[in-house]
Amino acid sequence: MPAAIHTRATDPFDGLTVLERGWLSSNNLLIHPARGEAGALLVDAGHVNHAGQTLALVRQALREAPLAGIVNTHLHSDHCGGNAALQAAFGAPLRVPPGQAQQVRDWFDAAPAVGADGVGLSWDGTGQRLAPFRPDGVLPPGEPLLAGGREWQVLPAPGHDPDSVMLFDAAHGLLVSADALWEHGFGVVFPEIEGEPGFDDVGAVLEQIAALPVRWVVPGHGAPFSDVGAALARARSRLAGFQADPARHARHAVKVLLKYHLMEERAQPLAALLDWAEATPLLCSTWAQHPPRGVARARDWLLQLLHELAAAGALAVDGAMVTDRA
């Protein structure tokens, strides 16, 4: 997958390298060490499928400096999938938001293989693959993170994920927003499709961002952007549409998960893909909450959504085989 490397020699990106990744991976932010610091800090680790590319990009960006730490904004597979490879290569300690840190430690200590269940963790419910990793510490909201000669505020950002955080460098007006705000939207609101409220949290986080003196945003996906007001307006409009029609959001979420799975697999027999979808807890619960009219079985609904994705050019359904399209 291609990656774009963003560096700026002037404020507010001085001493930072943004690695803009293609799906499946989240962006990575490398905060280069200031004088007296032990090494660089990497924010988010990409997907396990792209771990080799992540290692190569990070090594190039480090310019022979040590990697002193890794932090995850949240524990979705596209943000933490490279943790294991980075820990093995650099021996750097890893910190994650505190909400599920102990569950991840328990999962690691059970020594699962790639793709094994992590009960109660996001990759279990979504049927996604992940290499096991063990956090060395937590990244609590409200405590400052010192890196690159900057003080980053760790801000809670529930909505897309209940335990997600953002990083804000007030001195430079730079926000690392993860999936709370993209230039053209935000991530799927997973609590809502798990049967828990989440839309109000998304709205509150958008208002939190609006109240900050943000000049630049480094999102979890897509290029950094500076027109924060326009991005917030688009996000609020999208949120209002989902609040007015939760079934629309559920349909969108299932399409995202189907596409994501195809990006992981690249190609899969149609029957096997439908079997996987029917066995994936989050897809099953979404069907139970929002069964569409006129469709008697979850399998028929999933097939309908696959054909809609094919019509949009996101994948190809050719007889008995489904193939991802970039």
C-alpha positions as a LaTeX table, in Angstrom:
\begin{tabular}{lrrr}
\hline
Residue & $x$ (\AA) & $y$ (\AA) & $z$ (\AA) \\
\hline
Met1 & 0.00 & 0.00 & 0.00 \\
Pro2 & 1.29 & 3.53 & $-0.75$ \\
Ala3 & 2.23 & 5.87 & 2.06 \\
Ala4 & 2.74 & 9.63 & 1.95 \\
Ile5 & 5.36 & 11.16 & 4.23 \\
His6 & 4.56 & 14.67 & 5.46 \\
Thr7 & 7.33 & 16.71 & 7.04 \\
Arg8 & 7.45 & 20.47 & 7.48 \\
Ala9 & 10.51 & 22.42 & 8.54 \\
Thr10 & 8.40 & 25.13 & 10.13 \\
Asp11 & 5.96 & 25.40 & 12.99 \\
Pro12 & 3.73 & 23.50 & 13.81 \\
Phe13 & 5.22 & 20.37 & 12.16 \\
Asp14 & 8.84 & 21.01 & 13.09 \\
Gly15 & 10.22 & 17.79 & 14.59 \\
Leu16 & 7.29 & 15.67 & 13.40 \\
Thr17 & 6.86 & 13.18 & 10.58 \\
Val18 & 3.35 & 12.19 & 9.53 \\
Leu19 & 3.18 & 8.88 & 7.69 \\
Glu20 & $-0.09$ & 9.03 & 5.77 \\
Arg21 & $-1.10$ & 5.43 & 5.16 \\
Gly22 & $-3.52$ & 3.76 & 2.79 \\
Trp23 & $-6.22$ & 1.46 & 4.13 \\
Leu24 & $-6.01$ & $-0.89$ & 6.01 \\
Ser25 & $-3.59$ & 1.08 & 8.15 \\
Ser26 & $-4.11$ & 4.20 & 10.21 \\
Asn27 & $-1.73$ & 7.08 & 9.86 \\
Asn28 & 1.38 & 7.09 & 12.03 \\
Leu29 & 2.89 & 10.17 & 13.67 \\
Leu30 & 6.58 & 10.06 & 14.58 \\
Ile31 & 7.54 & 12.68 & 17.17 \\
His32 & 11.29 & 13.16 & 16.87 \\
Pro33 & 13.26 & 13.57 & 20.12 \\
Ala34 & 14.20 & 16.96 & 21.46 \\
Arg35 & 17.58 & 17.46 & 23.07 \\
Gly36 & 17.86 & 15.39 & 26.23 \\
Glu37 & 15.07 & 12.94 & 25.28 \\
Ala38 & 15.88 & 9.24 & 24.99 \\
Gly39 & 14.38 & 8.82 & 21.52 \\
Ala40 & 11.38 & 9.30 & 19.29 \\
Leu41 & 7.75 & 8.48 & 20.07 \\
Leu42 & 5.45 & 6.78 & 17.55 \\
Val43 & 1.70 & 7.38 & 17.67 \\
Asp44 & $-0.31$ & 4.42 & 16.31 \\
Ala45 & 1.03 & 1.37 & 14.57 \\
Gly46 & $-1.05$ & 0.52 & 11.50 \\
His47 & $-2.53$ & $-2.86$ & 10.57 \\
Val48 & $-0.83$ & $-6.24$ & 10.98 \\
Asn49 & $-1.03$ & $-6.83$ & 7.20 \\
His50 & 1.20 & $-3.78$ & 6.70 \\
Ala51 & 3.61 & $-4.40$ & 9.59 \\
Gly52 & 6.59 & $-4.82$ & 7.27 \\
Gln53 & 5.86 & $-1.52$ & 5.56 \\
Thr54 & 5.36 & 0.17 & 8.93 \\
Leu55 & 8.78 & $-1.01$ & 10.11 \\
Ala56 & 10.44 & 0.23 & 6.91 \\
Leu57 & 8.74 & 3.62 & 7.08 \\
Val58 & 9.53 & 4.13 & 10.76 \\
Arg59 & 13.19 & 3.13 & 10.28 \\
Gln60 & 13.49 & 5.61 & 7.41 \\
Ala61 & 11.84 & 8.40 & 9.37 \\
Leu62 & 13.92 & 7.78 & 12.51 \\
Arg63 & 17.14 & 8.64 & 10.67 \\
Glu64 & 19.08 & 6.28 & 13.00 \\
Ala65 & 17.62 & 7.79 & 16.18 \\
Pro66 & 16.23 & 5.28 & 18.70 \\
Leu67 & 12.52 & 4.65 & 19.08 \\
Ala68 & 11.85 & 5.27 & 22.77 \\
Gly69 & 8.12 & 4.57 & 22.89 \\
Ile70 & 4.87 & 3.72 & 21.12 \\
Val71 & 1.39 & 4.93 & 22.03 \\
Asn72 & $-2.00$ & 3.93 & 20.62 \\
Thr73 & $-4.88$ & 6.37 & 20.43 \\
His74 & $-7.27$ & 3.40 & 20.62 \\
Leu75 & $-7.29$ & $-0.34$ & 20.20 \\
His76 & $-8.83$ & $-0.94$ & 16.79 \\
Ser77 & $-6.88$ & $-3.26$ & 14.55 \\
Asp78 & $-5.86$ & $-0.54$ & 12.05 \\
His79 & $-4.24$ & 1.49 & 14.85 \\
Cys80 & $-2.58$ & $-1.22$ & 16.95 \\
Gly81 & $-1.91$ & $-4.03$ & 14.46 \\
Gly82 & 1.78 & $-3.17$ & 14.08 \\
Asn83 & 2.47 & $-3.11$ & 17.82 \\
Ala84 & 3.94 & $-6.61$ & 17.99 \\
Ala85 & 6.33 & $-6.07$ & 15.09 \\
Leu86 & 7.46 & $-2.68$ & 16.41 \\
Gln87 & 8.01 & $-4.04$ & 19.92 \\
Ala88 & 10.05 & $-6.93$ & 18.54 \\
Ala89 & 12.14 & $-4.71$ & 16.26 \\
Phe90 & 12.82 & $-1.78$ & 18.59 \\
Gly91 & 12.12 & $-3.02$ & 22.12 \\
Ala92 & 10.17 & 0.18 & 22.68 \\
Pro93 & 7.63 & 0.30 & 25.53 \\
Leu94 & 3.99 & 0.53 & 24.52 \\
Arg95 & 1.26 & 2.58 & 26.20 \\
Val96 & $-2.45$ & 2.32 & 25.43 \\
Pro97 & $-5.59$ & 4.05 & 26.75 \\
Pro98 & $-6.45$ & 2.56 & 30.12 \\
Gly99 & $-9.98$ & 1.29 & 29.40 \\
Gln100 & $-9.07$ & $-2.14$ & 28.02 \\
Ala101 & $-5.39$ & $-2.37$ & 28.89 \\
Gln102 & $-5.83$ & $-5.25$ & 31.34 \\
Gln103 & $-8.02$ & $-7.18$ & 28.89 \\
Val104 & $-5.28$ & $-6.88$ & 26.28 \\
Arg105 & $-2.67$ & $-8.10$ & 28.77 \\
Asp106 & $-4.87$ & $-11.10$ & 29.60 \\
Trp107 & $-5.34$ & $-11.78$ & 25.89 \\
Phe108 & $-1.60$ & $-11.67$ & 25.29 \\
Asp109 & $-0.82$ & $-13.87$ & 28.28 \\
Ala110 & $-3.14$ & $-16.52$ & 26.82 \\
Ala111 & $-0.69$ & $-16.59$ & 23.85 \\
Pro112 & $-3.22$ & $-16.50$ & 20.99 \\
Ala113 & $-2.25$ & $-16.90$ & 17.38 \\
Val114 & $-2.89$ & $-14.19$ & 14.78 \\
Gly115 & $-6.63$ & $-13.95$ & 14.30 \\
Ala116 & $-7.51$ & $-15.63$ & 17.60 \\
Asp117 & $-10.30$ & $-14.30$ & 19.77 \\
Gly118 & $-9.79$ & $-11.48$ & 22.19 \\
Val119 & $-12.97$ & $-11.77$ & 24.18 \\
Gly120 & $-14.56$ & $-8.35$ & 24.75 \\
Leu121 & $-12.02$ & $-6.62$ & 22.50 \\
Ser122 & $-12.88$ & $-4.93$ & 19.22 \\
Trp123 & $-11.14$ & $-7.38$ & 16.92 \\
Asp124 & $-13.15$ & $-10.24$ & 18.43 \\
Gly125 & $-16.51$ & $-8.64$ & 17.71 \\
Thr126 & $-15.51$ & $-7.51$ & 14.23 \\
Gly127 & $-13.76$ & $-10.72$ & 13.17 \\
Gln128 & $-10.50$ & $-8.93$ & 12.35 \\
Arg129 & $-6.95$ & $-10.23$ & 12.57 \\
Leu130 & $-4.28$ & $-8.99$ & 14.93 \\
Ala131 & $-0.87$ & $-10.16$ & 16.15 \\
Pro132 & $-0.69$ & $-10.43$ & 19.96 \\
Phe133 & 1.00 & $-7.62$ & 21.86 \\
Arg134 & 1.31 & $-6.66$ & 25.51 \\
Pro135 & 1.05 & $-3.06$ & 26.76 \\
Asp136 & 3.76 & $-1.84$ & 29.12 \\
Gly137 & 1.70 & 1.03 & 30.50 \\
Val138 & $-1.30$ & 3.26 & 29.98 \\
Leu139 & $-1.99$ & 6.69 & 28.50 \\
Pro140 & $-4.50$ & 8.24 & 30.90 \\
Pro141 & $-6.63$ & 11.19 & 29.76 \\
Gly142 & $-5.82$ & 14.28 & 31.76 \\
Glu143 & $-2.13$ & 13.50 & 32.19 \\
Pro144 & 0.32 & 15.35 & 29.92 \\
Leu145 & 2.48 & 13.41 & 27.46 \\
Leu146 & 5.92 & 14.94 & 27.01 \\
Ala147 & 7.55 & 14.19 & 23.67 \\
Gly148 & 9.55 & 16.10 & 21.08 \\
Gly149 & 10.03 & 19.01 & 23.46 \\
Arg150 & 6.26 & 19.49 & 23.47 \\
Glu151 & 3.54 & 18.96 & 26.03 \\
Trp152 & 0.66 & 16.99 & 24.55 \\
Gln153 & $-2.67$ & 16.99 & 26.35 \\
Val154 & $-4.26$ & 13.53 & 26.39 \\
Leu155 & $-7.96$ & 14.18 & 25.76 \\
Pro156 & $-10.78$ & 11.64 & 26.03 \\
Ala157 & $-12.54$ & 11.11 & 22.69 \\
Pro158 & $-15.37$ & 8.60 & 23.16 \\
Gly159 & $-17.84$ & 7.93 & 20.37 \\
His160 & $-16.06$ & 6.00 & 17.65 \\
Asp161 & $-14.51$ & 3.96 & 20.47 \\
Pro162 & $-15.42$ & 4.48 & 24.16 \\
Asp163 & $-11.77$ & 4.51 & 25.28 \\
Ser164 & $-10.20$ & 6.49 & 22.44 \\
Val165 & $-8.00$ & 9.50 & 23.12 \\
Met166 & $-6.71$ & 12.46 & 21.13 \\
Leu167 & $-3.42$ & 14.32 & 21.59 \\
Phe168 & $-3.34$ & 18.12 & 21.55 \\
Asp169 & $-0.26$ & 20.34 & 21.49 \\
Ala170 & $-1.75$ & 23.67 & 22.52 \\
Ala171 & 1.47 & 25.62 & 21.95 \\
His172 & 1.42 & 24.75 & 18.25 \\
Gly173 & $-2.34$ & 24.30 & 17.81 \\
Leu174 & $-1.85$ & 20.76 & 16.55 \\
Leu175 & $-4.43$ & 18.04 & 17.21 \\
Val176 & $-3.91$ & 14.31 & 16.67 \\
Ser177 & $-7.59$ & 13.43 & 16.30 \\
Ala178 & $-7.40$ & 9.68 & 15.53 \\
Asp179 & $-10.88$ & 8.71 & 14.24 \\
Ala180 & $-12.83$ & 11.35 & 16.16 \\
Leu181 & $-12.51$ & 13.82 & 13.27 \\
Trp182 & $-11.40$ & 13.33 & 9.68 \\
Glu183 & $-11.40$ & 16.00 & 7.01 \\
His184 & $-14.60$ & 14.47 & 5.65 \\
Gly185 & $-16.27$ & 12.79 & 8.60 \\
Phe186 & $-15.34$ & 10.43 & 11.44 \\
Gly187 & $-15.11$ & 6.72 & 12.15 \\
Val188 & $-18.03$ & 4.32 & 12.57 \\
Val189 & $-19.71$ & 4.85 & 15.94 \\
Phe190 & $-19.16$ & 1.33 & 17.23 \\
Pro191 & $-21.07$ & 1.67 & 20.53 \\
Glu192 & $-24.25$ & 2.39 & 18.55 \\
Ile193 & $-24.03$ & $-0.88$ & 16.62 \\
Glu194 & $-23.17$ & $-2.69$ & 19.84 \\
Gly195 & $-26.46$ & $-1.52$ & 21.35 \\
Glu196 & $-24.99$ & 1.29 & 23.46 \\
Pro197 & $-25.35$ & 5.07 & 23.03 \\
Gly198 & $-22.52$ & 6.75 & 21.16 \\
Phe199 & $-23.84$ & 9.55 & 18.96 \\
Asp200 & $-24.01$ & 12.05 & 21.83 \\
Asp201 & $-20.38$ & 11.29 & 22.67 \\
Val202 & $-19.39$ & 11.98 & 19.06 \\
Gly203 & $-21.17$ & 15.33 & 19.24 \\
Ala204 & $-19.53$ & 16.23 & 22.54 \\
Val205 & $-16.07$ & 15.46 & 21.17 \\
Leu206 & $-16.74$ & 17.60 & 18.09 \\
Glu207 & $-17.72$ & 20.48 & 20.42 \\
Gln208 & $-14.56$ & 19.85 & 22.46 \\
Ile209 & $-12.47$ & 20.18 & 19.31 \\
Ala210 & $-14.33$ & 23.33 & 18.30 \\
Ala211 & $-13.47$ & 24.92 & 21.65 \\
Leu212 & $-9.74$ & 24.26 & 21.26 \\
Pro213 & $-7.36$ & 26.63 & 19.42 \\
Val214 & $-6.68$ & 24.04 & 16.71 \\
Arg215 & $-4.70$ & 25.17 & 13.67 \\
Trp216 & $-3.85$ & 21.79 & 12.18 \\
Val217 & $-5.34$ & 18.31 & 12.52 \\
Val218 & $-3.48$ & 15.04 & 11.96 \\
Pro219 & $-6.37$ & 12.59 & 11.48 \\
Gly220 & $-6.31$ & 8.83 & 11.80 \\
His221 & $-6.88$ & 8.54 & 8.05 \\
Gly222 & $-6.18$ & 11.03 & 5.27 \\
Ala223 & $-3.83$ & 13.97 & 4.95 \\
Pro224 & $-3.33$ & 16.59 & 7.67 \\
Phe225 & $-5.66$ & 19.55 & 7.23 \\
Ser226 & $-6.05$ & 23.09 & 8.52 \\
Asp227 & $-9.64$ & 24.05 & 7.63 \\
Val228 & $-10.95$ & 22.76 & 10.93 \\
Gly229 & $-14.21$ & 24.69 & 10.81 \\
Ala230 & $-15.24$ & 23.13 & 7.50 \\
Ala231 & $-14.32$ & 19.65 & 8.72 \\
Leu232 & $-16.38$ & 20.14 & 11.87 \\
Ala233 & $-19.36$ & 21.34 & 9.84 \\
Arg234 & $-19.21$ & 18.25 & 7.64 \\
Ala235 & $-18.88$ & 15.99 & 10.67 \\
Arg236 & $-21.84$ & 17.61 & 12.44 \\
Ser237 & $-23.99$ & 17.23 & 9.33 \\
Arg238 & $-23.05$ & 13.57 & 9.01 \\
Leu239 & $-23.76$ & 12.98 & 12.68 \\
Ala240 & $-27.17$ & 14.64 & 12.43 \\
Gly241 & $-28.07$ & 12.31 & 9.56 \\
Phe242 & $-27.09$ & 9.25 & 11.56 \\
Gln243 & $-28.97$ & 10.46 & 14.64 \\
Ala244 & $-32.09$ & 10.97 & 12.56 \\
Asp245 & $-31.79$ & 7.50 & 11.01 \\
Pro246 & $-29.77$ & 5.02 & 13.13 \\
Ala247 & $-30.54$ & 2.23 & 10.65 \\
Arg248 & $-28.65$ & 4.22 & 8.01 \\
His249 & $-25.61$ & 4.31 & 10.27 \\
Ala250 & $-25.94$ & 0.56 & 10.93 \\
Arg251 & $-26.07$ & $-0.15$ & 7.21 \\
His252 & $-23.02$ & 2.05 & 6.65 \\
Ala253 & $-21.16$ & 0.26 & 9.47 \\
Val254 & $-21.83$ & $-3.20$ & 8.05 \\
Lys255 & $-20.62$ & $-2.10$ & 4.63 \\
Val256 & $-17.44$ & $-0.72$ & 6.23 \\
Leu257 & $-16.81$ & $-4.03$ & 8.03 \\
Leu258 & $-17.45$ & $-6.08$ & 4.89 \\
Lys259 & $-15.09$ & $-3.90$ & 2.86 \\
Tyr260 & $-12.49$ & $-3.99$ & 5.63 \\
His261 & $-12.63$ & $-7.78$ & 5.72 \\
Leu262 & $-12.16$ & $-7.94$ & 1.94 \\
Met263 & $-9.16$ & $-5.64$ & 2.24 \\
Glu264 & $-7.68$ & $-8.07$ & 4.77 \\
Glu265 & $-8.39$ & $-11.12$ & 2.62 \\
Arg266 & $-8.05$ & $-9.53$ & $-0.86$ \\
Ala267 & $-10.32$ & $-12.25$ & $-2.29$ \\
Gln268 & $-12.61$ & $-14.91$ & $-0.84$ \\
Pro269 & $-15.27$ & $-17.33$ & $-2.07$ \\
Leu270 & $-18.70$ & $-15.75$ & $-1.68$ \\
Ala271 & $-20.02$ & $-18.61$ & 0.47 \\
Ala272 & $-17.03$ & $-18.40$ & 2.82 \\
Leu273 & $-17.41$ & $-14.62$ & 3.11 \\
Leu274 & $-21.10$ & $-14.96$ & 4.00 \\
Asp275 & $-20.26$ & $-17.70$ & 6.51 \\
Trp276 & $-17.69$ & $-15.39$ & 8.12 \\
Ala277 & $-20.17$ & $-12.51$ & 8.25 \\
Glu278 & $-22.91$ & $-14.61$ & 9.82 \\
Ala279 & $-20.46$ & $-15.82$ & 12.49 \\
Thr280 & $-19.14$ & $-12.33$ & 13.31 \\
Pro281 & $-20.80$ & $-11.07$ & 16.52 \\
Leu282 & $-21.03$ & $-7.41$ & 15.61 \\
Leu283 & $-22.63$ & $-8.11$ & 12.26 \\
Cys284 & $-25.12$ & $-10.48$ & 13.89 \\
Ser285 & $-26.07$ & $-7.92$ & 16.55 \\
Thr286 & $-26.48$ & $-5.20$ & 13.93 \\
Trp287 & $-28.91$ & $-7.40$ & 11.99 \\
Ala288 & $-30.83$ & $-8.09$ & 15.20 \\
Gln289 & $-31.13$ & $-4.37$ & 16.03 \\
His290 & $-31.92$ & $-3.06$ & 12.55 \\
Pro291 & $-33.50$ & $-5.85$ & 10.44 \\
Pro292 & $-34.45$ & $-4.29$ & 7.10 \\
Arg293 & $-37.99$ & $-4.63$ & 5.83 \\
Gly294 & $-38.60$ & $-7.28$ & 3.23 \\
Val295 & $-35.44$ & $-9.28$ & 3.98 \\
Ala296 & $-36.08$ & $-12.48$ & 5.92 \\
Arg297 & $-32.53$ & $-13.65$ & 6.62 \\
Ala298 & $-29.30$ & $-11.94$ & 7.67 \\
Arg299 & $-27.49$ & $-13.80$ & 4.90 \\
Asp300 & $-29.77$ & $-12.29$ & 2.26 \\
Trp301 & $-29.20$ & $-8.80$ & 3.70 \\
Leu302 & $-25.44$ & $-9.29$ & 3.69 \\
Leu303 & $-25.57$ & $-10.46$ & 0.10 \\
Gln304 & $-27.60$ & $-7.37$ & $-0.79$ \\
Leu305 & $-24.99$ & $-5.11$ & 0.82 \\
Leu306 & $-22.16$ & $-6.88$ & $-1.00$ \\
His307 & $-23.89$ & $-6.22$ & $-4.31$ \\
Glu308 & $-24.33$ & $-2.55$ & $-3.34$ \\
Leu309 & $-20.61$ & $-2.35$ & $-2.60$ \\
Ala310 & $-19.91$ & $-3.98$ & $-5.97$ \\
Ala311 & $-22.16$ & $-1.46$ & $-7.73$ \\
Ala312 & $-20.19$ & 1.34 & $-6.05$ \\
Gly313 & $-16.90$ & $-0.16$ & $-7.28$ \\
Ala314 & $-15.62$ & $-1.08$ & $-3.81$ \\
Leu315 & $-15.38$ & $-4.79$ & $-4.63$ \\
Ala316 & $-16.25$ & $-7.26$ & $-7.36$ \\
Val317 & $-18.66$ & $-10.19$ & $-7.12$ \\
Asp318 & $-17.85$ & $-12.58$ & $-9.94$ \\
Gly319 & $-19.93$ & $-15.71$ & $-9.61$ \\
Ala320 & $-18.69$ & $-17.60$ & $-6.57$ \\
Met321 & $-15.76$ & $-15.26$ & $-5.83$ \\
Val322 & $-15.58$ & $-11.82$ & $-4.18$ \\
Thr323 & $-12.50$ & $-9.65$ & $-4.82$ \\
Asp324 & $-11.49$ & $-6.38$ & $-3.23$ \\
Arg325 & $-11.01$ & $-3.29$ & $-5.36$ \\
Ala326 & $-8.84$ & $-0.38$ & $-4.27$ \\
\hline
\end{tabular}
